[in-house]
């Protein structure tokens, strides 16, 4: 069974791979294990830095045109799935040095945008929806009441717990921790906080985080002070 594929239907599409610090265009019949790309559209641009080689199951499925996807050099990726449809000109950028254990990004509307900063840690089963996907209409004046006002932004050094969901217009500033199962529905401005709940709110301020478990962190930082 073939566990990886690369299919393109359309014109003007470009896939750039970076390996060993050198950028190159993905060859027509080239297969990269763990990377799946499918495009039905025109003038799409994908740029992926694979220098870390530490990834499993990156899937990009574009049913749009003029969409831009950029994945900078990461620490580790497991189960990253990106889709676009129902419009064009979508954009996603994932910053450098990130760890992703399970993330779905749905760019399912015209001009939908997501920007993820550097040094972020994502647990598994995380979903990012920069659009509602369907329209809510005011019956009095027939106006649409749920348009996209801004793209989703996740700042540098953010840690998102398991099953977190970010909805349209959401923003996390630098150094934000998001609790398990939280739903982020608005723009937060204050850095160094923990937010949690549905909808999320700030539950603790003046904090930061570290990749190491607490016991190891305490042991290593205590020894450094001796």
N, C-alpha and C positions, 0 to 999 in steps of 0.2 A: 504493500500500500504506500502511495506517495503522500508523505506528511508535509510537503511544502510545495508551493506553486507560485507562479508569477505570470499573470495574464493581463494584457492591456488591449482594450478596444477603444479606438479614438486616435486623434492626432495631436501632436505638440506636447505629449506627456514626457516628463523627464524624471528619472530616478537617479539620484547621486548617492553613492556609498563612499564613506571615508574609512580606509583601513591603513594602519601604519602611518597615519598622518597625511595620507595622500587621497585626494578626492578623485573619483572616477565615475563614469556612467555605467550603470548596471547593464550588462550585456543582454542581448535579446533572449537567449535561451539559457542564461545563467540561473542556477538554483543556489540559494543560500539556506542551509538547514536551519529551521526555526523561524524563518522569515517568509510570510505570505503576503503577497500584494496582488490586488485585483482592482483594475480601473475600467470603468465604463464612462468615458467623458473625454474632454479635450483640455489641453494646456494646463494639466495638473503638474505640480512640482513636489517631489518628495526628496528629502535630504536626511540621511541617517548615518550617524557616526557609530561604527561597529568596532572601534578600537579595543573596547574592553573584552569583546568576544563572550561575555558572560550574560547570555540571554536565552530564553526559551519561549517560544510562541509569541512573536510579534505579528499581528494580523492587521493589515490596512486594506479597507474595502471602500473605494470611492465610486459613487454613482453621481458625479457632479463634474463641473468644469471650473478651471481657474482656482482650484483649491491648493493650499500650500501646507505641507506637513514638514516640520523640522524636529528631529530628535538629536540633541547634542550628546556628546560622550557621557555615558552613564556608568554607574557602578554595577547594577544588576537589574534585569527586567525579566519578569515571569508573567505571562498572560496579559499582555497589553493589546487591547482591541480598539481600533479606531474605525468609525464608519461615517460616511457623509452621504446625504441624499436630500431630496425636496428643496433644491436650490443650488446656487453656485457661490464662488468666492469665499468659501470657508477657510479658516486658518487655525492651525494648532502648532504651538512650539513648546517643547519640553526642554528645560534647562539642563545644565551639565551636572554630573556627579550625583544623579538621582538613583534611588532604589525603589522599584515598583514590583509589588507582589501580586497584583491583580487589579487592573484598571480598564474600565470601558468608557470611551469618549464618544458621544453621539453628536455629530455636527449636522443635525438634521433640519437645517433651515438656511435660507439665503443669508450670507454674511455672518454666520455663526462663528465665534472666535473663542479660543481658549489659550491662555498663556500660563505656563508653569515655570517657576523660578528654579534656581540652582539649589543643590544640596537638600532636596526634599525626600521624605520617606513616606511611601504609600503602603499601607497594609493591603489585604486582599478584599475583593468584592466591592471596590469603590467605583462609583458611577458619577460621571460629569455630564450634565445636560445643559448646554448653553441656550436651549430653547425648550418650550413646552411641547413642541412637536405638533400640537393641534391648536386650533383657534378658539378663544372664548369671546363671545360677542355680547355687547350690551343690547338688550332687546328694545330699549327705549329709542336709541339713536343709531343702532346697527354698527357702532364703532367697535373696533378690536380693542380689547382691554388687557391683552397680555403680550404686547410686542417686546422684542429684544431692545433693551435700552443700552446695554454695554456687554462686552464679552466677559467671560469668567476669567478672573485673575487669581493666581496663587503665588504668593511672594516667595522669597528665598527662605530656606531652612524651615520649611513647614513639615509637620508630622501629622498625617491623617490616619486615624484608626480604622479598624475593620468596618466595612459596610457603610462608610460615609457616603453621602450623596450631596453634590453641589448642583443647585438649580440655576436657571438663567439669572444674569446680572450679579451673581455672587462674587465676593472678593475676600481674600484672606491676605492680610499684610504679612511682612516678614516675621519669622519666629512665632508662628501660630501652631498650637496643638489642638487637634479636633478629636473629640471623644468618640468612642465606638457607637455606630448606628446613628450618628448625628445627621441632620438635614440642614445644610447651609443655604439660606434663601435670600440673604441680603449682603450688603457691603460692610465689612468691618474695617476700622481704621487704626485701632490701637494695637501696637506690636507687643510681643512677649506675653501672650495670654493663652488660657485654655478656654475653648468654647465647646459647648455640648448641648444636646437636646434637639427637639423637633417642634418648632423651628429653633435653631441654635441661638444661644446667648452666651455672653462671657460669664464664666463661673470662677475664674481665678486670674489674677494679674501678677506681673512682675516675675515671670518664670521663663526658663529656657529648657532645652532638652539635649540629650546626648545619645548616640547610637548604643552605647554600652548598657547592659543591665545594671540596676542599682548597686548590687553587691560588688560587681567588678569595678564600677565607676568609683565607689567609695574606697575600695582597696587601692586602686591605682592612684587616685588623687591624694589619698592620705600618705602613701609612700613618697609621693613627690614633694610633700611638705616637710618630710623628715630631714 
